[in-house]
Amino acid sequence: MKRTFLYAFGKIYVQWFLKHIIRCEINQSDHMPKQGKVIVCCNHVSISDPVRLAFTQRRQIFFMSKAELFDNKFLNCLLSSLGAFPVQRGKGDKGALNRAGELLDEGKAIGLFIEGTRSKTGQLLQPKAGAAMLAYMHHAPVLPCCITAKGGGVPKLFHKCKVSFGQVIPPEELGIEEGTGAEFRSASRRIMKEIVQLRERDLEAFEKKAG
């Protein structure tokens, strides 16, 4: 799948430098399908999370990012060149959902932070229904992912955290039949359960290594 020019440039010429600052241990990155539509659902603990996820894959992940970032002309140009697109948080942004759907229908991987906002403590927040809705509407599989720092807090620069992927969840396993709000919320909790399990496993690995 073709990547945007700036994204490809960054993978070749910038990643080698940033990986010493934004350090991460990558687990089960091969769970990402090599091609075809997929929704990468991750927790959100740092503004550098998209960079960490980009480190894990050869495929480009097109991120849904908060609209406020695009108010700045320079950031708008930069983020758009990297494949990101804006979303008005908490407003049921149809434009963002339509853009995400277009990318999925083109066979691309999109990245969504399922909590809808960044956790200031590192603790997991309640999931939003957008990812489940997109999975249902575009018959797209979901790839759970979790970013975990030692102690479960917010990742720090120069400190290694873990980026772990779960098994792909086919859309038919999300239990959505009628496309109701209740079904979307239930499916979101199903995705979040996988993220919780990844986090608990990685926290335990940190503790064993420290002991």
C-alpha positions as CSV (number, residue, x, y, z in Angstrom):
1,M,0.0,0.0,0.0
2,K,1.5,3.3,-1.1
3,R,2.5,5.7,1.7
4,T,2.4,9.5,1.6
5,F,5.8,11.1,0.7
6,L,6.4,12.8,4.0
7,Y,5.5,9.6,6.0
8,A,7.9,7.5,3.9
9,F,10.6,10.1,4.2
10,G,10.2,10.2,8.0
11,K,10.4,6.4,8.2
12,I,13.7,6.4,6.4
13,Y,15.4,9.5,7.6
14,V,13.8,10.5,10.9
15,Q,12.9,7.3,12.7
16,W,16.5,6.3,13.4
17,F,16.9,9.5,15.4
18,L,13.6,9.6,17.2
19,K,13.7,6.0,18.3
20,H,16.5,7.0,20.8
21,I,14.2,9.6,22.3
22,I,10.8,8.0,22.0
23,R,11.9,4.5,23.1
24,C,9.6,1.5,22.9
25,E,9.6,-2.3,22.9
26,I,7.4,-3.6,20.2
27,N,5.4,-6.9,20.7
28,Q,3.3,-8.8,18.2
29,S,3.6,-6.2,15.5
30,D,3.1,-9.0,13.0
31,H,-0.6,-9.2,14.0
32,M,-1.1,-6.2,11.7
33,P,-2.6,-7.5,8.4
34,K,-0.1,-6.8,5.6
35,Q,-2.8,-5.4,3.4
36,G,-6.5,-4.5,3.4
37,K,-8.7,-2.4,5.6
38,V,-8.1,-2.4,9.3
39,I,-8.9,-0.2,12.3
40,V,-6.0,0.1,14.8
41,C,-7.6,0.8,18.2
42,C,-5.2,2.0,20.9
43,N,-5.2,3.6,24.3
44,H,-4.0,7.2,24.4
45,V,-1.4,8.3,27.0
46,S,1.0,10.7,25.2
47,I,1.0,13.2,22.3
48,S,3.8,11.0,20.9
49,D,1.6,7.9,20.6
50,P,1.2,8.2,16.8
51,V,4.9,8.2,16.5
52,R,5.3,5.1,18.6
53,L,2.7,3.3,16.6
54,A,4.4,4.4,13.3
55,F,7.6,2.8,14.6
56,T,5.9,-0.6,14.8
57,Q,4.8,-0.9,11.2
58,R,5.9,-0.7,7.6
59,R,2.3,0.1,6.6
60,Q,1.2,3.7,7.1
61,I,-1.4,4.2,9.7
62,F,-3.8,7.2,8.9
63,F,-4.6,8.8,12.3
64,M,-7.8,10.6,13.3
65,S,-6.5,13.6,15.3
66,K,-8.2,16.3,17.3
67,A,-9.4,19.2,15.1
68,E,-7.7,21.9,17.2
69,L,-4.3,20.8,16.0
70,F,-5.3,21.7,12.4
71,D,-6.1,25.3,13.4
72,N,-2.4,26.1,13.1
73,K,-1.4,26.4,9.4
74,F,2.0,24.8,9.8
75,L,0.6,21.8,11.8
76,N,-2.3,21.5,9.4
77,C,0.1,21.1,6.5
78,L,2.4,18.8,8.4
79,L,-0.3,16.5,9.8
80,S,-2.1,16.3,6.5
81,S,1.1,15.4,4.7
82,L,1.6,12.6,7.2
83,G,-1.9,11.3,6.5
84,A,-3.7,12.5,9.6
85,F,-7.2,14.0,9.4
86,P,-9.2,16.1,11.9
87,V,-12.1,15.1,14.1
88,Q,-14.3,17.3,16.3
89,R,-14.2,15.4,19.6
90,G,-17.5,14.8,21.4
91,K,-19.6,16.1,18.5
92,G,-20.3,13.0,16.4
93,D,-18.2,14.4,13.6
94,K,-19.7,13.0,10.4
95,G,-17.0,14.5,8.2
96,A,-14.3,12.6,10.1
97,L,-16.3,9.4,10.0
98,N,-16.8,9.8,6.3
99,R,-13.1,10.4,5.8
100,A,-12.2,7.3,7.9
101,G,-14.7,5.3,5.9
102,E,-13.1,6.4,2.6
103,L,-9.7,5.4,3.8
104,L,-11.0,2.0,4.9
105,D,-12.8,1.4,1.6
106,E,-9.4,2.2,-0.1
107,G,-7.9,-0.7,1.9
108,K,-5.9,1.5,4.3
109,A,-5.1,1.2,8.0
110,I,-6.6,3.9,10.1
111,G,-5.6,4.6,13.7
112,L,-8.2,5.6,16.4
113,F,-7.6,6.3,20.1
114,I,-10.6,4.5,21.4
115,E,-10.9,6.6,24.6
116,G,-11.4,9.7,22.5
117,T,-8.9,11.7,24.5
118,R,-5.5,11.4,26.2
119,S,-5.3,10.0,29.7
120,K,-3.4,12.3,31.9
121,T,-2.5,9.5,34.4
122,G,-1.9,6.6,32.1
123,Q,-5.0,4.8,33.4
124,L,-7.4,3.5,30.9
125,L,-10.6,5.6,30.3
126,Q,-14.0,4.6,29.0
127,P,-14.1,3.6,25.4
128,K,-16.0,5.6,22.7
129,A,-18.2,4.0,20.1
130,G,-16.7,5.4,16.9
131,A,-14.4,2.5,16.2
132,A,-17.1,-0.1,16.6
133,M,-19.4,2.0,14.4
134,L,-16.8,2.2,11.6
135,A,-16.1,-1.5,11.9
136,Y,-19.8,-2.2,11.4
137,M,-20.4,0.3,8.6
138,H,-17.4,-0.7,6.5
139,H,-17.1,-4.4,7.6
140,A,-13.5,-3.7,8.8
141,P,-11.5,-5.8,11.3
142,V,-10.2,-4.2,14.5
143,L,-6.6,-4.6,15.7
144,P,-6.4,-3.8,19.5
145,C,-3.2,-2.2,20.7
146,C,-1.9,-0.9,24.0
147,I,0.9,1.5,24.9
148,T,2.1,0.8,28.5
149,A,4.7,2.6,30.5
150,K,6.5,1.1,33.5
151,G,4.2,1.5,36.5
152,G,1.2,2.2,34.3
153,G,1.8,6.0,34.2
154,V,2.4,8.3,31.3
155,P,5.4,7.4,29.1
156,K,8.5,9.6,29.5
157,L,11.0,10.6,26.9
158,F,14.2,8.4,26.9
159,H,12.3,5.8,29.0
160,K,11.2,2.6,27.2
161,C,7.5,1.7,27.2
162,K,5.8,-1.3,25.6
163,V,3.7,-1.2,22.4
164,S,1.8,-4.5,22.1
165,F,-0.8,-5.7,19.6
166,G,-3.6,-8.2,20.2
167,Q,-5.3,-10.6,17.8
168,V,-7.3,-9.0,15.0
169,I,-11.1,-9.0,15.8
170,P,-13.2,-9.7,12.7
171,P,-16.2,-7.4,12.4
172,E,-18.6,-10.3,12.7
173,E,-17.2,-11.1,16.1
174,L,-18.1,-7.7,17.5
175,G,-21.8,-8.8,18.0
176,I,-23.3,-5.9,16.0
177,E,-26.4,-7.0,14.1
178,E,-28.8,-4.1,14.0
179,G,-26.3,-1.2,14.3
180,T,-27.9,0.2,17.5
181,G,-26.1,2.4,20.0
182,A,-26.3,-0.3,22.6
183,E,-24.5,-2.8,20.2
184,F,-21.8,-0.2,19.4
185,R,-21.2,0.4,23.1
186,S,-21.0,-3.3,23.8
187,A,-18.6,-3.8,20.9
188,S,-16.5,-1.0,22.2
189,R,-16.2,-2.7,25.6
190,R,-15.3,-5.9,23.8
191,I,-12.4,-4.1,22.1
192,M,-11.4,-2.4,25.3
193,K,-11.3,-5.7,27.1
194,E,-8.5,-6.8,24.7
195,I,-6.6,-3.6,25.4
196,V,-6.9,-4.1,29.2
197,Q,-5.5,-7.6,28.9
198,L,-2.5,-6.4,26.9
199,R,-1.9,-3.7,29.5
200,E,-2.1,-6.1,32.4
201,R,0.3,-8.5,30.7
202,D,2.8,-5.8,30.0
203,L,2.6,-4.3,33.5
204,E,3.3,-7.8,34.9
205,A,6.3,-8.1,32.6
206,F,7.7,-4.8,33.8
207,E,7.3,-6.0,37.4
208,K,9.0,-9.3,36.8
209,K,11.9,-7.6,35.1
210,A,12.2,-5.2,38.1
211,G,12.1,-8.1,40.5
